[in-house]
Every structure is written in C-alpha cells, then in structure tokens.
C-alpha cells in the first residue's frame, strides 16, 4: 500500500501531499476561474512560529506569526502579522491577482519583512507545482540593498502547512526562514 493511500485515511489529510514517486509531471487542478486549488487550500488564517537561521546554521531569532489569505474571484489578499506580542509587531497586506494560473504581486512600496522592517520595491510571482505545493519568488529593497527570496509552501494536511524561504541580499545567500503553521480559522 502506498504512503499516499495511507494518508487518505488520516483525518484532515490531503492524499496527494506526499507520493511515492512522480511518473509524470503532475496536473494542476484549478477552480472555474483558473485559480489553482493549491492556493484555494491556503485560504484561512494560519498561526505558527518563524525561525530565521543564518547560513552557518545559527538561529537569528524566532517569533510568532499570523497569516490570513483570502481569494475573491481572481483577486488575492494576504494579511501578515509578524513579531506578535512584541514592540516590533507589524501587520501588512499584500494584494495580488491570478493571471494565467500564476499569482502576480505588482510592484509596491508597502511591504514589511519578518524582522518588522519596512522595505520598498516589492514584487513577486507564485505558482503551484502540485495541488499542495506552491513556489514563490519575490524581490524587494531593504535599506537600499536588493533582496531576493524563494519560498516553498507545502500543505501537509487541511490544518497544517510548512514554509521554507531562502533569502539573498545583493545576490549573496544570507539566511533561511522556516515557518510551521496551523490553521486557526
């Protein structure tokens, strides 16, 4: 019996999250408006902890985060609250649109980092690679330094997701962020 068929018996599990192998490139399921189901599965409010780790493996910091994701038609709104309960708590919204099955974030100066710092020149694009995994690539400028990041977001089951992000400053790898989140609504 395969792992994916075993997962289908677990309450809240999404059977295709983990498969034994990919004999072909997976098909991406979309809703009637062309929005990939992977994004629809991320709708709701997620809470967890973000760990930022520098490239030698040392923990930079850890703090609670909250993310609320809403999709209306092809419009996407994400509300991030970082550094919850600290003097550096910040809430910011990000607006995107699905174009040809990809989530596009247009250029804006309204963005905050997980460190709670205001950045400028933010834009990005995200696309589903399976019905439960999303790749996101974005860029921004922080304190005059061009910053790029690549993120893999995986739905483990209907109430649990994991995000890992690589961050580069001026094309030099700086850190990785790991976020373990659970759906609260």
C-alpha positions as MATLAB code, in Angstrom:
seq = 'XXXXXXXXXXXXXXXXXXXXXXXXXXXXXXXXXXXXXXXXXXXXXXXXXXXXXXXXXXXXXXXXXXXXXXXXXXXXXXXXXXXXXXXXXXXXXXXXXXXXXXXXXXXXXXXXXXXXXXXXXXXXXXXXXXXXXXXXXXXXXXXXXXXXXXXXXXXXXXXXXXXXXXXXXXXXXXXXXXXXXXXXX';
ca = [
       0.000    0.000    0.000;
       1.394    3.421   -0.914;
       2.041    6.243    1.513;
      -0.417    8.492   -0.328;
      -3.222    5.946    0.015;
      -2.406    5.663    3.726;
      -2.551    9.467    4.002;
      -6.085    9.437    2.584;
      -7.191    7.587    5.738;
      -5.779   10.275    8.071;
      -8.426   12.838    9.154;
      -7.707   16.200    7.528;
      -5.010   14.739    5.272;
      -4.700   15.765    1.672;
      -3.910   12.486   -0.041;
      -1.617   13.818   -2.770;
       0.704   15.828   -0.472;
       3.257   13.027   -0.300;
       3.505   10.494   -3.090;
       5.889    7.619   -3.623;
       7.085    8.987   -6.962;
       6.095   11.189   -9.858;
       5.978    9.046  -13.002;
       4.800   12.136  -14.929;
       4.566   15.857  -14.311;
       1.559   16.368  -12.002;
      -1.511   18.085  -13.392;
      -2.522   21.243  -11.535;
      -6.217   21.423  -10.643;
      -7.922   24.820  -10.906;
     -11.293   26.220   -9.930;
     -13.736   27.627  -12.514;
     -11.827   30.947  -12.624;
      -8.441   29.321  -13.295;
      -7.151   29.712   -9.727;
      -5.017   26.678   -8.791;
      -6.516   24.561   -5.996;
      -3.171   24.740   -4.151;
      -3.885   28.435   -3.483;
      -7.511   27.799   -2.552;
      -6.292   25.233    0.018;
      -4.253   28.006    1.698;
      -7.273   30.249    2.347;
      -7.978   30.956    6.007;
      -5.937   32.129    8.981;
      -2.698   30.368    9.870;
      -0.611   30.841   13.018;
       2.809   29.498   13.832;
       6.410   30.299   14.562;
       9.044   31.697   12.233;
      12.663   30.667   12.764;
      15.315   32.697   10.927;
      18.593   30.798   10.602;
      21.829   32.263    9.199;
      23.864   30.345    6.634;
      26.181   28.744    9.223;
      23.124   27.221   10.916;
      22.818   29.542   13.919;
      19.386   30.760   14.993;
      18.984   34.510   14.397;
      15.580   34.770   16.044;
      12.193   33.123   16.454;
       8.794   34.756   16.743;
       5.078   34.078   16.308;
       3.388   34.927   13.003;
      -0.173   35.046   11.679;
      -1.184   34.947    8.013;
      -4.705   35.368    6.654;
      -5.276   34.505    2.995;
      -8.402   35.428    1.055;
      -9.285   34.883   -2.604;
     -12.254   36.617   -4.221;
     -12.572   35.678   -7.877;
      -9.034   36.144   -9.198;
      -8.058   38.735   -6.572;
      -5.765   37.673   -3.723;
      -5.259   39.393   -0.366;
      -2.742   38.237    2.234;
      -2.519   39.854    5.661;
       0.692   39.122    7.580;
       1.227   39.910   11.246;
       4.810   39.364   12.388;
       6.563   39.617   15.741;
       3.214   39.143   17.510;
       3.180   40.448   21.062;
       6.473   42.329   20.742;
       7.144   46.072   20.444;
       8.082   45.383   16.788;
       4.708   43.797   15.883;
       3.704   44.783   12.345;
       0.686   43.961   10.177;
       0.807   44.421    6.409;
      -1.405   43.449    3.481;
      -0.272   42.188    0.096;
      -2.513   42.301   -2.957;
      -2.147   40.056   -5.968;
      -4.034   38.770   -8.960;
      -4.136   35.397  -10.671;
      -3.047   35.684  -14.296;
      -2.799   32.516  -16.397;
      -2.819   30.378  -13.227;
       0.044   32.324  -11.594;
      -0.283   34.667   -8.618;
       1.284   38.019   -9.510;
       2.137   40.671   -6.922;
       2.591   44.030   -8.690;
       5.345   46.442   -7.697;
       4.623   48.263   -4.412;
       6.435   50.037   -1.599;
       4.038   48.744    1.088;
       5.823   45.705    2.478;
       7.324   44.629    5.799;
       9.899   41.929    6.493;
       9.678   39.154    9.100;
      12.088   41.331   11.047;
       9.418   44.050   11.122;
      11.391   46.399    8.828;
       9.765   48.433    6.050;
      11.002   47.530    2.576;
      10.383   49.051   -0.874;
      10.224   47.909   -4.496;
       8.393   44.672   -3.646;
       7.048   42.386   -6.360;
       6.707   38.657   -6.806;
       5.119   35.689   -8.521;
       3.885   32.354   -7.189;
       2.770   29.215   -8.951;
       1.529   25.776   -7.975;
       3.819   22.835   -8.667;
       1.293   20.299   -7.318;
      -2.163   20.699   -5.807;
      -0.483   21.030   -2.390;
       2.786   22.867   -3.072;
       3.489   26.421   -4.145;
       6.746   28.066   -5.194;
       7.051   31.791   -4.604;
       9.808   34.086   -5.845;
       9.941   37.708   -4.805;
      12.184   40.713   -4.555;
      12.333   43.910   -2.527;
      14.795   46.554   -1.439;
      15.672   46.859    2.243;
      17.866   49.728    3.451;
      18.993   50.279   -0.140;
      20.016   46.610   -0.591;
      18.288   44.489   -3.282;
      16.856   41.399   -1.619;
      15.515   38.271   -3.347;
      13.817   35.266   -1.846;
      12.452   31.917   -2.930;
       9.864   30.091   -0.867;
       8.380   26.590   -0.944;
       4.986   26.296    0.749;
       3.580   22.825    1.443;
       0.127   21.889    2.716;
       0.826   18.899    4.983;
      -2.880   18.390    5.689;
      -6.000   20.570    5.800;
      -4.843   22.225    9.047;
      -1.035   22.248    8.791;
       1.386   23.875    6.392;
       5.155   24.435    6.303;
       7.061   27.254    4.581;
      10.795   27.463    3.932;
      12.385   30.550    2.425;
      15.877   31.252    1.104;
      16.896   34.920    1.354;
      19.598   36.619   -0.723;
      20.993   40.144   -0.313;
      22.784   41.608   -3.344;
      22.778   38.067   -4.803;
      24.557   36.601   -1.728;
      22.761   33.888    0.270;
      22.115   35.190    3.808;
      19.573   33.075    5.658;
      16.720   30.606    5.582;
      13.380   31.020    7.311;
      11.348   28.023    8.465;
       7.704   28.554    9.405;
       5.487   25.817   10.825;
       1.838   26.943   10.779;
      -1.560   25.611   11.792;
      -4.959   26.748   10.525;
      -6.972   28.521   13.225;
      -9.924   29.597   11.073;
];
